[in-house]
Amino acid sequence: GNAARALAGLQEVLEIAPWSPAALAVLARLHQDAGRLAPAAVLLERIIAVDPANHAAIRDAARLALRAGDIPAALRHARNAVRGDPLAPDAHHLLGIALTEANRPVPAEHHHRRALELAGRREPLVLANLAWTLKAQGRMAESRALYAECRTLKPPLASTLLGEARMEEAAGNLERAAAVLEEVAALEPSPAATLAQIV
């Protein structure tokens, strides 16, 4: 298929220019799309070694590390993303997610709010992650308000609803949590939903 032809073409390019960031990035994307996270991560690290200012590769490496559950690597790449491009909303969002996963919700909140400020709009994914971060701080009313806002902006993802249900459960609102879980089941009968919404 198209993927096989693309892979063959990339192999030809890489034989001539084995450190081509563009070719390595396409190959990393093919591996990611096929669920092969480990080789994709290796390729992204190679791109960053060749081109330390490649902001797209750094952010992709952070996303991939989050998907793989490698929080130290996610923190390292997300911090580098913010250092390299401090005005990029995605970089702050990724660092906010990584910090939340590392049980550091207070600095995570700062980066989620900075992402919203830089984006200049109320991004549902960022709002959902900010809500989860506030839940981790025990600020349930603020978290609930953000989940409610997410619902007004676009139909929520199963992972956003799962975060809302867990927040309500932690707040002791078991009936509300059960109702939200029913919404999750309607979207994904067997949800493998991830709480961190990665953009």
N, C-alpha and C positions, 0 to 999 in steps of 0.2 A: 504494500500500500504506500501511501504518501510518506508515512513515517519511515518505512524501510528505505525509500529513495532518498529521503532527507538524510538519514543516517549514513548511507553510502556516500553521498556528496560531501558530508562533513568529514568523513574519514579521509577522503581525498585531500580536502583542504588542510586537515591537521597533519597529514603526512608531509605537506610542504611547509606549513607554518604551525608547528605543534603548540605554540603559545598564543595563538590568535584569540584575543578575548571574545570577539564576535562569534567565532565558531564554537568556542568552549561554552559560551552562554546558550547558544541554540542547543548544543548537546546536553547541557545541564537541564534545560527545559524539557527536552524529550524524556530524560530519565525521570524528572519529577512527574510528568504527566503519566508515566507508566508505573508510578509508585516506587521507583528505585531511588530511595532517598540518600542512601550512603554514597553511591557514585556521583549523584548530583552534588552532594556536599563537597566531595573531593574536587570536582571540577570548579565549583564556585571559589573554593579556597585557592585554586590555581590561578583563577582570574584575578583575585584580590592580590595575590603575590606579585603578579605581573603589573597590575594596574591598581595600586592602593587607593586611588581616587575614584574608582568605579563605584559610584554610589548605588546604582541599580543592583550590582552584584552583591554589595554589602547588605542591602536590604533583603535581597533574595536569600542570602545565607542566614540572616536572622530569622526569616519566615520558616526556612527549612529546619533550622535548629529547634524552633518552637514546635513544628509538626512532629519532629523526632523525639521531643521531650528532653533535648539536651539544653538545659537552662543555662549552664555556664557559657556555652558557645553562643546561645541566643543573646545573653547579656553583653558579651564581648562585641558581637557584631552590631547589636542595636546601639550600644554606646558609640561605636565607631561611626555608625550611620548619622547619629546626632552631631558628633564632632565634625564630620565631613560636610554635612549639609544641615546646619542648625535651623534653617527655615523650612525644612521639608516636613509637612504634617505626618506623612507615613513613618518617618524616622522616629518621631516622638511617640506615635501610636505603638510602634513595635517595641520601643523601650518601655513604655507603660505596661504592655502585656508581659514582657519578660520580667519586669520588676514585680508585678503581681504574682506571677508564677514562682518567683523567688521569695515570696512572703514578705515583700517590702511595699505594702500598699500605699504608704504616705508619699514616697517619691513617685510611685506609679501614678497616683492621682495628678500630681503636677504635670507629668508628661502627657497624660490624656487631655487635660485641660489646655495645655499648650498646643496639642494637635488640633483641637477644636478651634482655638484662636487663630492659628495659622491657616486653617482650611477656610475660615470665614463663613462656615455654615454648620448646621447641626447634623453631623454624620451619624446615622444610626449605629453603625458598627463601633465607632468610638464611644458613643453614648452608652452602648450596652457594656462595653468593657469598663468604662468609668463607673457604671452602676455596680458591676461586680467588684471593682476595687473598693467602692464605698461600703458595700456589704462586708468585705473583709475587714473594714475598720469598725464595723458595728453600727454604721450610720444607715439604718434600714429605711427610714422615711425618705431620705434623699435618694437612696438607691431605688426605691419603689417609684418615686416621681420620674426618675430617668427612664426606667423600664416603660412607664406609662407614656412618656414622650416618644420613645422608640415606636410604640404602636401607632402613634398618630402620623408618623413620617412615612412608613411603608410597612407592608405585612412583615411581621417579625420572622426571623429564621428559627428553626427548631432549637438551635444552640442558644439563641437569645432567650427563648421561652424557658429552656432548661435552667438557665441562669436565674431567671425571674422566679421559677418554682423553688429553686434551692434557697434563694433569698427569703421567700415567704416561709419556707420550712424553718430556716434559721430564726426567723422572727416569731415563730410559734403560730403562724396562720396556716394551719394544716389543711383546712378546707380550701382556702384559696390556692395553696400549693397543689393540691390534688386536681383542682379545676384547670390550672395551667398545664399540668402534666397530661391531662386529657387532650389539650390542644397540641402538645408535642406529639402524642401518639397519633393524632389525626394527620399530622404532617409527615411523620416518620414512624411507622409501626414498630420498627426496631432501631431506634435512634442510636447512632454512634456519634452523637453530637459533641463537639468540642466547645468548652466554655469560652476559650479565647477565640475571638473573631479576628482572623488574620486577613488583612486587606491585601 
